[in-house]
Amino acid sequence: MQFPRVVLLLLVITAGSVVSVAQDTEGRIFGTVYDPQGAVIPGAQITATNTATKDARTATTNKEGYFQILALPIGNYKVTTEHDGFRTVISAEQKLQINQALRIDVKMEVGAANQTVNVGAEAAPVETVNPTLGQSITGRTLTNMPLNGRDMLDLALLQPGVTESNDDNEGAGNYSIAGGRTDSVTFLLDGGNNNDLLDNSNVLDPNPDAIAEFRLLTSDYTAEYGRNGGGVISIVTKSGTNQIHGSLFEFLRNRDFDANDYFNNEAVPQLPRLDLKRNQYGATLGGPIVKDKAFFSSHTRGSGWFRLIQLLIPRFTLRKN
């Protein structure tokens, strides 16, 4: 049979590939380091650590006490600041979102470097660098929202300025963002273009359980968003971490669960309930290959043997110390 050979070929090809994240799905952390009198501290060692994968990136403050760490995958980070003659400062955990410029200023205290100062929880930072207007949806909101048909694009309706349109004359798409045409929306998936080249509609539709962040931009886009002017919907799927995690779901609708329509009940003679059957299921799976260095992530939805193969073919996230 040819079927096992095809499956084996797909596994080999996928196992040999590494997925790279495009620039506009990443973020950066920057800030200034001060001493107790408010003077800047040059030469301080800065380490930003992803709390899920333990991926650590470093930088050193310049003569103005400024540091910047670029191209950080989205996730939760702690920033550690070290310098001779000062206590080591560890910031509270902060969430870095898609294309976010996260500012973390550090005030160090005089003391031995082996003494540690842990900064408690702080107020959510205000974006002061990126002028783009938008909103991100993460965490339980993604999986718990009552999305019709599990269509994650319906999350766009939570953003002010987004309306649903069924006007066939506008072309592809069902959402108008900030008054733009429904076929003028840019769709990004893990940083790559997700627009159909024929009608500019969305192509791939991952299940909500597999999404790490859903971000919708309405105006004042930065330079990397240059395709369309009607809004940007950027989706980043979950990556593997040091912990094995996954989900399995099924959404079922049929005559046994549906109530009859009010007007059907009032009709004479009474009309039977509508016969609508819908069965949606899927799964996600992620975890470590080599702790702190290599991870895998995989997800699928729908039915049939092809969807099962999709789950068995992971997406690799590799990092070298």
C-alpha positions as CSV (number, residue, x, y, z in Angstrom):
1,M,0.0,0.0,0.0
2,Q,1.1,3.6,-0.8
3,F,-0.6,5.1,2.2
4,P,2.0,4.2,4.9
5,R,4.8,5.5,2.6
6,V,3.0,8.8,2.2
7,V,2.6,9.2,5.9
8,L,6.2,8.3,6.5
9,L,7.4,10.8,4.0
10,L,5.3,13.6,5.6
11,L,6.7,12.8,9.0
12,V,10.3,12.8,7.7
13,I,9.9,16.1,5.9
14,T,8.3,17.8,8.9
15,A,10.8,16.4,11.4
16,G,13.6,17.9,9.4
17,S,12.1,21.4,9.3
18,V,12.3,24.2,11.8
19,V,9.6,26.8,12.0
20,S,11.0,30.4,12.3
21,V,8.8,33.1,13.7
22,A,8.4,36.2,11.6
23,Q,9.3,39.6,13.0
24,D,5.8,41.0,13.4
25,T,4.8,38.2,15.8
26,E,7.6,39.0,18.2
27,G,8.1,41.7,20.7
28,R,10.9,43.6,22.5
29,I,11.8,44.6,26.0
30,F,13.6,47.9,26.7
31,G,14.2,50.2,29.6
32,T,16.7,52.2,31.6
33,V,18.6,51.2,34.7
34,Y,19.0,53.7,37.6
35,D,20.9,53.9,40.9
36,P,19.1,55.0,44.2
37,Q,19.8,58.7,43.4
38,G,18.3,58.4,39.9
39,A,21.6,58.4,38.0
40,V,21.8,56.0,35.1
41,I,24.0,52.8,35.4
42,P,26.0,51.8,32.3
43,G,27.4,48.3,31.9
44,A,24.6,46.6,33.8
45,Q,23.8,43.0,32.7
46,I,20.2,42.4,31.6
47,T,18.7,39.0,31.2
48,A,15.1,38.4,29.9
49,T,13.9,34.9,30.7
50,N,10.8,33.2,29.2
51,T,9.2,31.6,32.3
52,A,7.7,28.7,30.2
53,T,10.7,27.7,28.1
54,K,13.6,29.2,30.2
55,D,14.8,30.8,27.0
56,A,17.2,33.6,28.2
57,R,18.3,36.6,26.2
58,T,20.9,39.1,27.4
59,A,21.9,42.7,26.8
60,T,24.1,45.3,28.4
61,T,23.1,48.9,29.2
62,N,24.9,51.6,27.3
63,K,26.5,54.8,28.7
64,E,23.0,56.2,29.1
65,G,21.8,53.3,31.1
66,Y,19.5,52.1,28.2
67,F,19.0,48.5,27.1
68,Q,16.9,46.8,24.5
69,I,16.3,43.1,23.8
70,L,14.8,42.4,20.3
71,A,13.0,39.5,18.6
72,L,11.5,37.9,21.7
73,P,8.7,35.4,21.1
74,I,5.5,36.2,22.9
75,G,5.0,34.9,26.4
76,N,5.7,35.7,30.0
77,Y,9.1,37.1,31.0
78,K,11.1,38.0,34.0
79,V,13.9,40.5,33.7
80,T,17.1,40.1,35.9
81,T,19.4,43.1,36.3
82,E,23.0,42.6,37.7
83,H,25.9,45.0,38.3
84,D,28.9,45.0,40.6
85,G,28.2,46.9,43.8
86,F,24.4,46.6,43.5
87,R,21.9,44.0,44.5
88,T,20.5,41.8,41.8
89,V,17.0,42.9,40.8
90,I,14.4,40.4,39.5
91,S,11.3,42.0,38.0
92,A,7.8,40.7,38.4
93,E,6.5,38.4,35.6
94,Q,5.3,40.5,32.6
95,K,3.3,39.3,29.6
96,L,4.9,40.2,26.2
97,Q,2.3,40.4,23.4
98,I,2.5,40.4,19.6
99,N,4.7,43.2,18.3
100,Q,4.7,44.9,21.7
101,A,7.4,47.2,23.0
102,L,7.4,46.4,26.7
103,R,9.2,49.0,28.9
104,I,10.7,47.8,32.1
105,D,12.8,50.5,34.0
106,V,14.9,49.2,36.9
107,K,16.0,51.0,40.1
108,M,18.9,49.2,41.7
109,E,20.0,49.2,45.4
110,V,23.5,49.4,46.7
111,G,24.7,46.0,48.1
112,A,26.3,42.7,47.3
113,A,25.5,41.1,43.9
114,N,24.5,37.9,45.6
115,Q,21.7,39.7,47.4
116,T,18.4,39.7,45.4
117,V,15.6,42.1,45.2
118,N,12.3,40.7,43.9
119,V,10.0,43.3,42.5
120,G,6.3,42.7,43.3
121,A,3.4,42.8,41.0
122,E,3.1,46.1,39.1
123,A,0.3,47.8,37.2
124,A,-0.1,46.8,33.6
125,P,2.3,48.9,31.5
126,V,1.0,51.5,29.2
127,E,2.2,51.4,25.5
128,T,4.2,54.6,24.9
129,V,6.3,53.5,21.9
130,N,4.0,51.8,19.3
131,P,1.2,54.1,18.0
132,T,-0.8,51.2,16.6
133,L,-4.4,51.0,17.9
134,G,-5.6,47.4,18.6
135,Q,-6.5,44.8,21.2
136,S,-5.1,41.4,22.1
137,I,-7.1,38.4,23.4
138,T,-5.3,35.6,25.2
139,G,-5.7,32.9,27.8
140,R,-9.1,31.5,28.9
141,T,-11.0,34.2,26.9
142,L,-9.9,32.5,23.7
143,T,-11.2,29.1,24.7
144,N,-14.3,30.0,26.8
145,M,-15.9,32.5,24.4
146,P,-19.2,31.1,22.9
147,L,-17.9,31.3,19.3
148,N,-20.5,30.1,16.7
149,G,-19.0,27.1,15.0
150,R,-15.8,27.6,16.9
151,D,-14.8,30.3,14.4
152,M,-12.0,32.2,16.1
153,L,-12.4,35.1,13.7
154,D,-15.6,36.0,15.6
155,L,-13.2,37.3,18.3
156,A,-12.8,40.4,16.1
157,L,-16.3,41.5,17.1
158,L,-15.1,42.1,20.6
159,Q,-13.0,45.0,19.3
160,P,-14.6,48.5,19.1
161,G,-15.0,49.6,15.5
162,V,-15.6,46.1,14.1
163,T,-18.9,45.3,12.5
164,E,-20.2,42.1,10.8
165,S,-21.2,42.5,7.2
166,N,-23.1,40.2,4.8
167,D,-22.9,42.5,1.8
168,D,-21.8,40.3,-1.1
169,N,-20.9,43.4,-3.1
170,E,-17.9,44.1,-0.9
171,G,-16.1,40.9,-1.9
172,A,-14.7,38.3,0.5
173,G,-14.8,38.5,4.3
174,N,-17.5,39.2,6.8
175,Y,-15.9,41.9,9.0
176,S,-15.5,45.6,8.4
177,I,-12.7,47.1,10.6
178,A,-12.8,50.9,11.2
179,G,-15.1,51.4,8.3
180,G,-12.9,49.6,5.8
181,R,-14.0,47.1,3.1
182,T,-14.4,43.5,4.2
183,D,-11.9,42.4,1.6
184,S,-9.2,44.8,2.8
185,V,-8.2,43.0,5.9
186,T,-4.7,41.5,6.3
187,F,-4.7,38.0,8.0
188,L,-1.4,36.8,9.5
189,L,-0.8,33.4,11.0
190,D,2.5,33.0,13.0
191,G,3.8,36.0,11.1
192,G,3.1,34.6,7.6
193,N,0.5,35.9,5.1
194,N,-2.8,34.0,5.5
195,N,-4.7,35.8,2.8
196,D,-6.2,34.0,-0.2
197,L,-4.5,35.4,-3.3
198,L,-7.8,35.3,-5.3
199,D,-10.3,37.0,-3.0
200,N,-8.1,38.2,0.0
201,S,-10.1,36.1,2.4
202,N,-8.7,34.2,5.4
203,V,-7.2,30.8,4.5
204,L,-6.2,28.7,7.5
205,D,-8.4,28.5,10.5
206,P,-6.7,26.9,13.6
207,N,-8.9,25.8,16.4
208,P,-9.2,28.2,19.4
209,D,-7.5,25.8,21.8
210,A,-4.3,26.1,19.7
211,I,-4.1,29.9,19.7
212,A,-1.7,31.7,22.0
213,E,-2.8,35.2,21.1
214,F,-5.4,36.8,18.8
215,R,-4.5,40.4,18.0
216,L,-6.6,42.9,15.9
217,L,-5.2,46.2,14.8
218,T,-7.5,48.9,13.6
219,S,-5.3,51.9,12.6
220,D,-1.9,53.6,12.8
221,Y,0.0,50.5,11.6
222,T,3.7,50.4,11.8
223,A,5.9,49.8,8.7
224,E,5.7,46.0,8.6
225,Y,1.9,46.1,8.1
226,G,1.8,47.4,4.5
227,R,-0.5,45.1,2.6
228,N,-4.0,46.4,3.3
229,G,-5.6,49.4,5.0
230,G,-8.8,47.7,6.3
231,G,-7.4,46.2,9.5
232,V,-4.9,43.5,10.5
233,I,-5.8,40.3,12.3
234,S,-2.7,38.5,13.6
235,I,-2.8,35.1,15.2
236,V,0.0,33.2,16.9
237,T,-0.4,29.5,17.7
238,K,0.9,28.0,20.9
239,S,4.5,26.7,21.1
240,G,5.9,23.9,23.1
241,T,7.2,24.4,26.7
242,N,9.0,22.4,29.3
243,Q,5.6,21.1,30.5
244,I,3.6,18.6,28.5
245,H,0.2,20.2,27.8
246,G,-2.7,19.4,25.6
247,S,-6.4,19.4,25.1
248,L,-9.1,17.2,23.6
249,F,-12.6,18.6,22.8
250,E,-15.8,17.7,21.1
251,F,-18.8,20.1,20.4
252,L,-22.0,18.3,19.5
253,R,-25.4,19.7,18.4
254,N,-28.4,17.6,17.3
255,R,-32.1,17.2,17.7
256,D,-31.7,15.7,21.2
257,F,-30.1,18.9,22.6
258,D,-32.0,21.6,20.6
259,A,-35.3,23.2,21.8
260,N,-38.0,23.8,19.3
261,D,-38.4,27.3,17.8
262,Y,-41.1,29.5,19.4
263,F,-43.0,30.0,16.1
264,N,-42.9,26.3,15.4
265,N,-44.6,25.6,18.7
266,E,-47.2,28.3,18.1
267,A,-48.1,27.0,14.6
268,V,-51.2,25.0,14.0
269,P,-50.5,22.2,13.6
270,Q,-47.3,22.4,15.6
271,L,-44.2,22.2,13.4
272,P,-41.3,19.9,14.4
273,R,-38.0,21.3,15.5
274,L,-35.3,21.9,12.9
275,D,-32.9,19.1,12.2
276,L,-29.4,20.6,12.6
277,K,-26.5,18.3,13.3
278,R,-23.0,19.5,14.0
279,N,-20.1,17.6,15.4
280,Q,-16.8,19.3,15.9
281,Y,-13.8,17.8,17.6
282,G,-10.0,18.3,17.8
283,A,-6.9,18.1,19.9
284,T,-3.7,20.0,20.8
285,L,-0.5,18.6,22.2
286,G,2.8,20.2,23.1
287,G,5.8,19.6,25.3
288,P,9.6,19.3,25.5
289,I,11.9,17.3,23.2
290,V,15.1,18.4,25.1
291,K,14.4,20.4,28.2
292,D,15.2,24.2,27.8
293,K,16.4,23.6,24.3
294,A,13.8,22.0,21.9
295,F,10.0,21.8,22.0
296,F,7.2,20.5,19.9
297,S,3.6,21.7,19.4
298,S,0.8,20.2,17.3
299,H,-2.9,20.7,16.8
300,T,-5.8,19.6,14.6
301,R,-9.6,19.9,14.2
302,G,-12.3,18.3,12.1
303,S,-12.6,14.6,11.2
304,G,-11.1,11.9,9.2
305,W,-7.7,10.1,9.0
306,F,-6.0,13.2,7.5
307,R,-6.8,15.2,10.6
308,L,-5.3,12.5,12.8
309,I,-2.1,12.6,10.7
310,Q,-2.0,16.4,11.3
311,L,-1.9,15.9,15.0
312,L,0.9,13.3,14.7
313,I,3.1,15.8,12.7
314,P,4.3,18.3,15.2
315,R,5.5,21.9,14.7
316,F,9.0,22.1,16.2
317,T,10.4,25.1,18.1
318,L,14.2,24.7,18.5
319,R,16.5,26.8,20.6
320,K,20.3,26.4,21.1
321,N,21.9,27.7,24.3
